[in-house]
Amino acid sequence: MSRLTLILGLMSAALFALSALAGSAPMPIADTLAALVWQGDDAGRVIVWEIRLPRAAAAFAVGAALGLAGAGLQGLLQNPLAEPGVLGVSAFSALFAVIAIFFGLTAFSALVLPLAAILGAAAATAILAVAALRGAGSVTLLLIGIGLSSLAGALMSLAMNLAPNPYSLSDLVNWMMGSVANRSWADILLAAPALLVGAALVLVAGPGLRALSLGEETAASLGADPRRTRLLVIGGTSLLAGASVATAGTIGFVGIVAPHIVRPFVKHDPQSLLVPSALLAGMILLVADIGVRMLPLQQELKLGVAAALVGGPVFIWIAARLGRASP
């Protein structure tokens, strides 16, 4: 374990503990600490263990998934502006969730919405996997992703335009804004298999990403299989993106910002970038969620909106720097 990973891990644990103290319901610090060790009254334990900590776990898990996916895609496409949405997986995942809400399928079970999101990610993954197996390069995959994102965006706009009533429209808008409010341990456990498998696939692809940074021909001469690496990253990032959308809706920019901050500390090594990017992205989203919980607003600011307000300008700054660096 590198020193950077250890530091980020300890900081993540501290932030996670701090998140137990943050909430709209006033609660003394002493009572919160007692609830953390399963003491105190029942109400305090419910607030900490059933409301605050699941929400914090969801925010961190979603952020870590997006950060790891972003780092993997940036290594694969060799583009520091790449992130889970660039391949259209997040957009298709959100589209299937929107379809479930639009047609009222969520009334049958609470599991319908997250399962629909994961199914959408799987559909986009299948399209990309077929293209990769047929030898599509990074640029071709990027163009396919742009097309998938555009199609999904148009269909989601159509769904909002044809929403049968204001309540359905409100549900659609809330989902597309992104939030981890009211998430439970059951929601996290539902997404956990996809998160774990997706993370494993991307981490296994790490050595291949390091070799690909030297060029496909050099990577092949070193024994790396560019097609296998491509499939591992596409499959892993698809599962990570689908699970994150299933848990929190659409949240952008975290997958771009975290790897960009970490990259100079790992000497631009794509493999060493993966785990620290996941930890930092989890911390960023956890800090953002603590912030939206503490803001004195009548209606809580959506996490996806907060991430976009901060991440959007950072994205523009990164793009401008890259533009100045280009010949």
N, C-alpha and C positions, 0 to 999 in steps of 0.2 A: 504494500500500500504506500503510495507516495505521500509526501508531507502535505501537499495541497489537498489531496483527497481526505486525509485525516483531519485537517483544519476545517474543511467544509463540512465534514460529517459531524464534528463536535458543534459547530455553529448551527447546523440543522437541528440537532438534538436540543440545543438551548432555545432556539426559536419555537420548536414544537412545544416545549414546556411553557414558554411565554404565552403561547396562543391559548393556553388554558385559562390565563388571567384576563383575556380580552373577550368582551361581549357586551351586548346592549343591556343585558340584565345586570344591575348593580350587585356586586358580590364582594365582600371583604377578602383581602388577600389571604388572611389566616384561614377562612372557611374554604377558599379554593385549594390551598395547599393540603388541608385536611381531606378534602374530597379526592385529591389526586392519589392519596395513599389509602383510599377507601375508608375514611373515617368521616365524622361529622354527620349532618342530617341527610335524609334521603333526597330532599330537594337539591341540595348542593351536589350530591353525587350524580344525579340525573343531568343537571346543567353541564357539569364538567365531562362526564363519561358518555353521555348520550347526545349532547348537542355540540359542545365546543371541540372536543377531541376528534370525533368523526369528521367534523368540518375541516379541522386542521389537517388530518390525515388525507382527506380527499384533495385539498389544495396542494399539499406537498406531492402526493402521488401523481396528480395531473401535471404539475409543473415539471417533475422529474421525467415523466414520460415524454413530454414535449421537448424538454432539453436534450434528452438522449436521442430522440428521433431527429431533432434538428442537427445535432452533431453528426449523426450517421449519414444523413442526407447531404450535408455540406462536404463530408469526406468523399462520398460517392460521386456527387456531381461536381466536386471541386469548385464550389460556388458558396461563398460565405453568406449569401442572402437566401440560401435554400432553407426551408423549414417544412414541417409536416403537411401544411396546406398546399405546398407547391406541386405535389403529385396528385392533388385532387382527392386524396383519401379523407382528409378532415371534412371537406365540402360534401362528399358523397355520404359520409357518416351522418353529418348534420341533416342532409336531405332526407335520408331514410327516417330519422327521428321526427322531422317535420311531417312526413307522410303519415307516420303513426298518429301524431297529434291531430292532423287535418281530418283524417277519417275516423277519429274517435276510438282507435284501437287501444289506446291507453286505459280506457274504461274497463277492459277485461282483466287486466293485471298490471301491477306496478312494474313488472319485469319487461313489459312490452317495449317501453321506451329505450332502455339501455340495450336490449337485444336487437332492436331495430338499428340502433347506431352502430353496433358491432357488425351487423349484417351489411350495412352500407359500406363500411370499411372493407369488408371481405369482398364485396362486389367490385370496388375499385381496385383492390389488390389483384383479383383474378385478371382484370384487363391488363394491368401493368405487368403481371407475371408472364402472361402470354406474349406480350411485346418483348420482355426481356429474354424469354426462351427463344424467340425468333431472331435474337441478335441485336435488338434495339440498343443503341448507345445512350449515353447520359443525356445528350441534347434531345434525342427523340423522346426519351422518357419525360423530360421536362416539358416538351411541347404537348405530349399526351396529357400530362397533369394539368397544364393550363386549360386545355380543352375540357377536361372533366370538371375542373373548378367553375368554368364559365357556364357549362350546362347545368351543374348543380345549383349555382347561384340564380340562374334564370328560372329554374323550376321552383326554387324556394320563394322567389318573388311572386311567381304565379300563384302559389299556394296562399301567400298572404293577401294577394289581390282578390282571390276567390273565397277567402275565409267566410264561412256561413254566418258567423256571429262575432260580436266584439270579444267574447270570452275566448274563442278559439284563436283569434288574432293576437290576443294578449299572451296566450300560452306560447304561440309561435315566436313572438318577439322576445319573450323572456328566455326561451331556450336558445335562441340565436345570440343573445347577449352574453350568455355564459355566467354560471354561478355555482357555488358549492354550498349555498345556504340549504338547510334542512336535509343534508345528506346524512345517511346512517351507516353503521358498520355493515349492514346488509348490502348497501350500494357498493361499498368498497370491496367486499368479498366477491360480489358478482363480477366486478371488473378485474379482480386480482389475477385470474388465470391468463387473461389476454395480456395484462401488463407484464407478468413474469415471463411468459413465453416470448413476447416481443422484445423485452430487454435482453433475454438470453440470445436471441438470434442476432441482434445488433452487436452485442459484445463478442460473439463468436466471429463476426465479420471483421473485428478490429484489425487483426494482422493483414487481412486482404486490403483494407482501407489504407493501411500504412504503405503497402506495396504499390497500390494504385496511385498514390501521390507521386510516384516516380514515373508514371506513364504506364499504359496497358501493356506495351511490349516489354518493358523492363519488368513489370509485375509478373508477366507470364514466364520470363526467363528465370525469375526467382522462385518459381514453383507455385505462384498464386493463380487462382482461377477467377478471372474477372467476372465471368457469368455467375459463378456460385456466389461471389461476394455481392453482386448486384441483387440476386434473388434473396439472399439473407437480409440485406438492408431493406429492400422493398417490403418483404414479408414482415420483418420486425417493426419497421416504422408504421406500417399499416395497422398492425395490432395495437401498437402504442397509441396511435392517433384515434383509432376506433374506441379504445377503452377510455381515453381522456374525454372524448366527446360524449360517450355514454354516461360518464360521471358528472361532467360539468358543463356540457354544451360547448359552444364555439369560443375558444380563447386563442388569440393570436399573438405573435411577436416574441413570446417567451423562447421559442425554439431558435430564434435568430440571435437574440440579445445575449443569452447565457454563453453559448459557444464563442461568440465574438469577444466577450470579456475574458474567458478562460484561455483562449488560444495563445496569447503571448507567454503565459506562464508554463505552457507545456511544449514550447519551442515549435509550435505549429504541427505537432505530431497528431494525425487523425485518430490513432488508437488511444493515445494518452488523453485525448480530449473528451472521450465518451463519458466516463464516470464523473469527473468533476463538473462537466456541463449539466448532467442530470441533477447533481446535488445543488448546484447554484440555481438552476431553474426552479427546483422545488422550493428553495429558500425565497426566491423572488416572488413566486406566487403566494407563498405563505405570508410573507411580509405584506403583500398587496391585500390579501384577505383580512389580515389583522387590521390594516388601515381602513378598509371599507366598513369593518365592524365598528370601529371607534369613531368614524365621522359623525358629527352631530346633524344628520339629515333626517327629515321626516320619513323618507323612503330610502332604503339601503341602496347604495350604488352597486351596480352589477360588477362582478369580478372581471368579466370580459371587457367591459367598458373601461374600467380602471387600467387594465393591462394595455388596452389600445391607446389610452391617453398618454401613458408613459412610453410604451414601446414604439408607437408611431413616430414620434420625433427622433427616437434613438435609431430607428430603422432608416429614416431620411439621412441622419448624420453619417451612419455607416455607409450608405449608398453614395453619399457625396464624397466621402474619403476615398472610397474605391474608385470613383470617377476621376478624382484628381490624380490617383496613383496610376491610372491606365495611361498608356502611351498615346 
